[in-house]
Amino acid sequence: MRLESGATLDDDALAGLYHADGRVVRVNFVTSVDGAVELDGFSEGLSGVPDKRVFGLLRMLCDGLVVGAGTLRHEGYRAVRLNEERRAWRRAHGLAEYPTLVVVTGSLDLNPGQAAFADAPVRPIVITHGRAPADRREMISGVAEVLTVGDEAVDLTEALARLRERGLDHLLSEGGPQLFGSLAAADLVDDVCLTVSPLLTGPGAGRITAGPASPPKGMALRHVLESEGSLFLRYTRK
């Protein structure tokens, strides 16, 4: 992986480029050149080795990994685990050995047997609202802490405050598009990391954001990296 100048980057240099101070909500997505969020129904088809490298590094840097329930189910999320080298990096930088998985859901349509819960090294957190089904709440509470924020819909601003009470200051969201759109509509997105995959997929797939319309928000370009034809862009709140 290299900068526009041609300088190559090892993992320490890459971590330095993606470092974020203080409380931050970061979103990470991959897209095709023509804007598709998926290929053959999954984001995996757009990813390659360099994207997976950044993907893993961003997980290493965060306190909490935030994902919508639909994406958790559709993409078949497993437990959020890191290799020993990355766990050692976290220990050396004063972080918990693993980030905490945070799942946002209104319906609580979750399977407690999914590896993301059943094999989690840290007890996950599930964020829902007051009208979520009581039977599902009881079922998932066996494998995760359930936070109720909002009466009829999840209040994301309050959810972030509750997470930060638990020491989860650096939050990384991997989607899906509905969650990204909701975070943007609530003006909660501080940092966007975007991989542009060198593929034209044609029409059909959605965008990386979905949901209610919200006003445009200016972002500042922090860096551009390139590897194997993919571009890695980082934008932060102005």
C-alpha positions as CSV (number, residue, x, y, z in Angstrom):
1,M,0.0,0.0,0.0
2,R,1.4,3.4,-0.9
3,L,0.7,7.1,-0.7
4,E,0.2,9.2,-3.8
5,S,3.9,10.1,-3.5
6,G,4.7,6.5,-4.0
7,A,6.0,5.9,-0.4
8,T,5.0,2.4,0.8
9,L,3.5,1.9,4.2
10,D,4.0,-0.8,6.8
11,D,1.3,-1.5,9.4
12,D,2.6,1.0,11.9
13,A,2.6,3.8,9.4
14,L,-0.8,2.8,8.2
15,A,-2.1,2.8,11.8
16,G,-0.7,6.3,12.2
17,L,-2.6,7.5,9.1
18,Y,-5.9,6.2,10.4
19,H,-5.4,7.3,14.0
20,A,-8.3,9.3,15.4
21,D,-8.2,11.3,18.7
22,G,-11.0,11.4,21.2
23,R,-14.6,10.5,20.7
24,V,-15.2,9.6,17.0
25,V,-17.8,7.8,14.9
26,R,-16.0,6.3,11.9
27,V,-17.8,4.6,9.0
28,N,-16.0,2.1,6.8
29,F,-17.3,0.9,3.4
30,V,-16.1,-0.6,0.1
31,T,-17.7,0.4,-3.2
32,S,-17.2,-0.3,-6.9
33,V,-16.1,2.4,-9.3
34,D,-19.7,2.9,-10.3
35,G,-21.0,3.1,-6.8
36,A,-22.3,-0.4,-6.0
37,V,-22.4,-1.4,-2.3
38,E,-22.3,-5.1,-3.2
39,L,-21.5,-7.7,-5.8
40,D,-23.7,-10.8,-6.2
41,G,-25.5,-9.7,-3.0
42,F,-22.4,-9.3,-0.7
43,S,-19.8,-6.7,0.0
44,E,-17.2,-9.5,0.0
45,G,-17.2,-9.5,-3.8
46,L,-15.8,-6.0,-3.9
47,S,-13.0,-6.6,-1.4
48,G,-9.5,-7.8,-2.0
49,V,-6.4,-8.4,0.1
50,P,-5.5,-4.6,0.6
51,D,-9.1,-3.8,1.6
52,K,-9.1,-6.6,4.1
53,R,-5.8,-5.3,5.5
54,V,-7.4,-1.8,6.1
55,F,-10.6,-3.5,7.4
56,G,-8.6,-5.4,10.0
57,L,-6.5,-2.4,11.0
58,L,-9.6,-0.2,11.6
59,R,-11.0,-2.9,13.8
60,M,-7.8,-2.9,15.7
61,L,-8.0,0.8,16.4
62,C,-11.6,1.0,17.6
63,D,-13.2,0.5,21.0
64,G,-16.6,-0.6,19.6
65,L,-17.6,-2.2,16.3
66,V,-21.2,-1.0,15.4
67,V,-23.3,-2.9,12.9
68,G,-26.9,-3.0,11.9
69,A,-28.7,-6.3,12.6
70,G,-29.5,-6.8,8.9
71,T,-25.9,-6.6,7.9
72,L,-24.9,-8.9,10.8
73,R,-27.3,-11.5,9.5
74,H,-26.8,-11.1,5.8
75,E,-23.0,-11.0,5.9
76,G,-22.8,-13.8,8.4
77,Y,-20.7,-12.0,11.0
78,R,-18.5,-14.2,13.2
79,A,-17.0,-13.3,16.5
80,V,-14.9,-10.1,16.5
81,R,-11.4,-11.6,17.1
82,L,-8.0,-10.2,16.4
83,N,-4.6,-12.0,16.0
84,E,-2.0,-11.9,18.7
85,E,0.0,-9.2,17.1
86,R,-3.0,-6.8,16.9
87,R,-4.1,-7.7,20.5
88,A,-0.5,-6.9,21.7
89,W,-0.8,-3.5,19.8
90,R,-4.0,-2.8,21.6
91,R,-2.6,-3.7,25.0
92,A,0.4,-1.5,24.4
93,H,-1.9,1.4,23.5
94,G,-4.1,1.1,26.6
95,L,-7.0,-0.6,24.8
96,A,-9.0,-3.6,25.8
97,E,-7.7,-6.7,24.1
98,Y,-10.8,-6.9,21.8
99,P,-13.3,-4.3,20.6
100,T,-16.9,-4.7,21.7
101,L,-19.5,-5.7,19.1
102,V,-22.5,-3.4,19.1
103,V,-25.6,-4.4,17.2
104,V,-28.3,-1.9,16.4
105,T,-31.8,-3.3,15.8
106,G,-35.4,-2.3,16.2
107,S,-36.9,-5.8,15.7
108,L,-34.4,-7.8,17.8
109,D,-34.5,-10.3,15.0
110,L,-31.2,-11.9,16.1
111,N,-30.0,-15.4,16.5
112,P,-28.2,-15.9,19.9
113,G,-26.5,-19.0,18.4
114,Q,-24.8,-16.9,15.6
115,A,-21.0,-17.0,16.2
116,A,-20.9,-13.2,16.5
117,F,-22.7,-13.7,19.9
118,A,-22.0,-17.3,20.9
119,D,-18.2,-17.2,20.3
120,A,-17.7,-13.5,21.3
121,P,-14.6,-12.9,23.4
122,V,-16.3,-9.8,24.9
123,R,-20.0,-9.7,25.7
124,P,-21.7,-7.8,22.8
125,I,-24.1,-4.9,23.3
126,V,-27.5,-4.8,21.5
127,I,-29.2,-1.5,21.1
128,T,-32.9,-1.4,20.6
129,H,-36.0,0.6,21.5
130,G,-38.9,0.3,23.9
131,R,-41.3,-1.4,21.5
132,A,-39.0,-4.2,20.6
133,P,-40.6,-7.7,21.3
134,A,-40.2,-8.7,24.9
135,D,-39.6,-12.4,24.1
136,R,-36.8,-11.6,21.7
137,R,-35.3,-9.2,24.3
138,E,-35.2,-12.0,26.9
139,M,-33.7,-14.4,24.4
140,I,-30.8,-12.2,23.3
141,S,-30.1,-11.0,26.8
142,G,-28.6,-14.4,27.5
143,V,-25.7,-13.6,25.2
144,A,-25.5,-9.8,25.1
145,E,-26.2,-6.7,27.1
146,V,-29.4,-5.1,25.8
147,L,-29.7,-1.3,25.9
148,T,-33.1,0.4,25.3
149,V,-32.7,3.9,23.8
150,G,-35.8,5.5,22.5
151,D,-39.5,4.7,22.9
152,E,-40.5,3.7,19.3
153,A,-37.3,4.0,17.4
154,V,-33.6,3.7,18.3
155,D,-32.2,7.1,19.4
156,L,-28.7,7.0,18.0
157,T,-27.5,10.1,19.8
158,E,-28.6,8.7,23.2
159,A,-27.1,5.3,22.1
160,L,-23.7,6.8,21.6
161,A,-23.9,8.6,24.9
162,R,-24.7,5.2,26.6
163,L,-21.8,3.5,24.8
164,R,-19.4,6.2,25.9
165,E,-20.4,5.8,29.5
166,R,-19.0,2.3,29.0
167,G,-15.7,3.6,27.7
168,L,-16.4,3.0,24.0
169,D,-15.2,6.3,22.6
170,H,-13.8,5.3,19.2
171,L,-16.7,3.7,17.4
172,L,-16.4,2.0,14.0
173,S,-19.5,1.3,11.9
174,E,-19.3,-1.3,9.1
175,G,-22.9,-0.6,8.0
176,G,-25.2,-1.4,6.6
177,P,-26.4,1.4,4.4
178,Q,-29.5,2.1,6.6
179,L,-27.4,2.6,9.7
180,F,-25.0,4.8,7.7
181,G,-27.9,6.9,6.5
182,S,-29.3,7.2,10.0
183,L,-26.0,8.2,11.5
184,A,-25.5,10.8,8.8
185,A,-29.1,12.1,9.3
186,A,-28.4,12.6,13.0
187,D,-25.1,14.3,12.1
188,L,-23.1,11.8,14.1
189,V,-20.5,10.8,11.4
190,D,-17.0,12.2,12.0
191,D,-14.9,10.0,9.8
192,V,-15.5,8.1,6.6
193,C,-13.1,5.5,5.3
194,L,-13.9,4.4,1.7
195,T,-12.3,1.8,-0.5
196,V,-13.0,2.2,-4.2
197,S,-12.6,-1.2,-5.8
198,P,-11.5,-1.3,-9.5
199,L,-14.7,-2.9,-10.7
200,L,-17.6,-1.8,-12.8
201,T,-20.6,-3.8,-11.6
202,G,-23.4,-2.3,-13.7
203,P,-26.8,-1.3,-12.4
204,G,-28.8,-3.1,-9.7
205,A,-27.0,-2.7,-6.5
206,G,-27.7,0.0,-3.9
207,R,-25.5,2.7,-2.6
208,I,-23.5,2.6,0.6
209,T,-26.1,4.9,2.3
210,A,-29.9,4.6,2.5
211,G,-32.8,5.8,4.5
212,P,-34.2,9.3,5.0
213,A,-32.9,12.3,3.2
214,S,-30.5,14.6,5.1
215,P,-28.7,17.8,4.3
216,P,-25.3,17.6,2.6
217,K,-22.3,17.8,5.0
218,G,-18.9,18.9,3.9
219,M,-16.0,16.5,4.6
220,A,-12.2,17.1,4.4
221,L,-10.0,14.7,2.5
222,R,-7.3,13.4,4.8
223,H,-5.4,10.9,2.6
224,V,-5.5,8.9,-0.6
225,L,-3.8,5.5,-0.7
226,E,-3.5,3.0,-3.6
227,S,-2.9,-0.7,-3.7
228,E,-3.6,-3.2,-6.5
229,G,-5.8,-0.7,-8.3
230,S,-8.0,0.0,-5.3
231,L,-8.1,3.5,-3.8
232,F,-8.4,4.0,0.0
233,L,-9.8,7.4,0.9
234,R,-10.3,8.9,4.3
235,Y,-12.5,11.9,5.0
236,T,-13.2,13.6,8.3
237,R,-15.7,16.2,9.5
238,K,-14.7,19.7,8.6
